[in-house]
Amino acid sequence: DVTISGAGDGVGPPEPDFIWFGITERMQESMCLFYFQFKAKPLKKTPDARVQDCRPNSWWNEEDRNTVKEREPADYAVWRAANAIMDVRLTKMKMEIHDRIIAGETEETMPYVQRGCYNETFGSDGV
């Protein structure tokens, strides 16, 4: 769903908002959305030449989070917003896939659904 940001040069149509973005800590989910959004057949291996290694933040305590919030408030706000948007888009994707499965679609008719992106996708094998 491409939404319009309202930005434009006054001559042509406004520029669309971002259709897709990736979050380093959530690269697998990001790629699931990418393939689904663009109806692209998943690659066997996600290219990682431009992906930075990210230190895990799962071990952070509340003090660590507060330090980031204080030192980098804009970055933290963008990161939180991006994660919220991704959560909504993932939920929407899963609902759409679920509805398509109920309607009788199969793995062959949805080759852009990457295995592992949706647990109920193609039967009970937990793909």
Buried (B, 14 or more C-beta within 10 A) or exposed (E): EEEEEEEEEEEEEEEEEEEBEBBEBBBEBBBBBBBBBEEEEBEEEBEEEEEEEEEEEEEEEEEEEEEBEEEEEEEBEEBEEBEEBBEEBBEEBBEBBEEBBEEEBEEEEBEBBBEEBBEEBBEEEEB
